Amino acid sequence: GYVRDQCELGCKAILQRNKIKTHKEERCPQRKIRCEHCHENCKSWQLIVHTELCPKVRVSCKLGCGTNMCRENMSQHLKKDCSRVVETCKLGCEMKLPRQELPFHLSDKCELRMIKCDYCKGDFKFSDLRTHEEKCPKMNVKCDLNCGEELRRENMAQHLEQECGLVKEKCKLGCGMKLTRDELRMHVTDTCVQREIACEHCGELSKFRDMSKHLDRCPKIEVSCELCVKVIFRKDIAEHLEQECVMKEIECPFAKYKCEVGLIKRKDLHIHLEEKETKHLGLKVNAMEEILLEQSENVKTHKKEMKITINRMTEHINVLCSISNTTKLDWSIENISKFIQIDHKPEPRKA
């Protein structure tokens, strides 16, 4: 038992023979030991190193995410799954964040994330959204002139052109005033000097600025006759003066027969006619006799002219006959003496 032998496993240890077996099984650094993780055999002195490198040993994530797994899967975990790994934003904003924070950054924080416009539903980068909303045609905005209307930006031009009550325009009636549309609605109906209004007397339409001139000539306004002071419509003044006005001076109906009165008021005419009835009849008879005498003289003159004309025609015809070597033309006009005879009737007696 006291014989000494050298370990057969190569550790070069020399022990008593009765202790060699125990040494080889429990203490020799060259003994084979099976790894409890990967179940591979390795020398005892290599076990510590093997355990530190064994792919089957369970280890915790070195970044502290709390994950525990086999060492052989750790690289894959770090590459794809570990929430503590820092990555650069995929959208290009160059932010570096832990993987666990990246989804929230991509969905809610990144300036380059795509987001829908609430109005036109188009997709835009978050950094460009505010600029887009300042021009988005579908966005509801208040009227540029603060009339209180809220409408889509794309309809603003039409609103300002056709509807907005605060847009200033020139009066369409031509008075030259420039007012807002709201003011113009009242202006054209109530205050514009060019607006048309109906005359309260005759109903004729006239511009407000010309109404005073119209009233000066309106035919339905009652006025007083300048002569007799009777109140009548202006349109009837001429007829009134011509036929009715008792103060109008008119000619005596016998003025054409040389009545010496001349002009006389209509109200006095019947008295004048009664007083001068006999004289008027005499004037009328004298006038008629003068007319007859004048007509008689005209007839005489006419007959003389006819006789001269007939003689000239006769001479002319005879000349024509002599030129054509024919006998003298015999011709006669029935009752020629009746046409060329000049009656010498006694002149009418003058009154």
LINWODA-V694691 format. One record per pair of residues at least 4 apart in sequence whose C-alpha atoms are under 6 Angstrom apart, sorted by the first residue. I is the first residue (numbers start at 0). J is the second residue. Records with the same first field share a line. If there is no record, write none. Layout:
I: J / J
//
This chain:
1: 15
2: 15 / 16
3: 14 / 15 / 16
4: 13 / 14 / 16
5: 12 / 13
6: 11 / 12
8: 29
21: 25
22: 26 / 27
23: 27
28: 43 / 44
29: 42 / 43
30: 42 / 43
31: 40 / 41 / 42
32: 40 / 41 / 42 / 43
33: 38 / 39 / 40
34: 38 / 39
36: 55 / 56
37: 55
45: 49
46: 50
49: 53
54: 70 / 71
55: 69 / 70
56: 69 / 70
57: 68 / 69 / 70
58: 67 / 68 / 70
59: 66 / 67
60: 66
64: 83
76: 80 / 81
77: 81
82: 98 / 99
83: 97 / 98
84: 97 / 98
85: 96 / 97 / 98
86: 95 / 96
87: 93 / 94 / 95
88: 93 / 94
103: 107
104: 108 / 109
105: 109
110: 125 / 126
111: 124 / 125
112: 124 / 125
113: 123 / 124
114: 122 / 123 / 125
115: 120 / 121 / 122
116: 120 / 121
118: 137 / 138
119: 137
131: 135
136: 152 / 153
137: 151
138: 151 / 152
139: 150 / 151
140: 149 / 150
141: 148 / 149
142: 148
157: 161
158: 162 / 163
159: 163
164: 180 / 181
165: 179 / 180
166: 179 / 180
167: 178 / 179
168: 177 / 178
169: 176 / 177
170: 176
172: 193
174: 193
178: 182 / 183
182: 186
183: 187
185: 189
186: 190 / 191
187: 191 / 194
192: 207 / 208
193: 206 / 207
194: 206 / 207
195: 204 / 205 / 206 / 207
196: 204 / 205
197: 202 / 203 / 204
198: 202 / 203
200: 219
201: 219
213: 217
218: 233 / 234
219: 232
220: 232 / 233
221: 231 / 232 / 233
222: 230 / 231 / 233
223: 228 / 229 / 230
224: 228 / 229
226: 246
227: 246
235: 239
238: 242
239: 243 / 244
240: 244
245: 265 / 266
246: 264
247: 264 / 265
248: 262 / 263 / 264
249: 262 / 263
250: 261 / 262
253: 258
254: 258
256: 282 / 283
271: 275
272: 276
275: 279
302: 339
306: 339
320: 325
336: 340
//
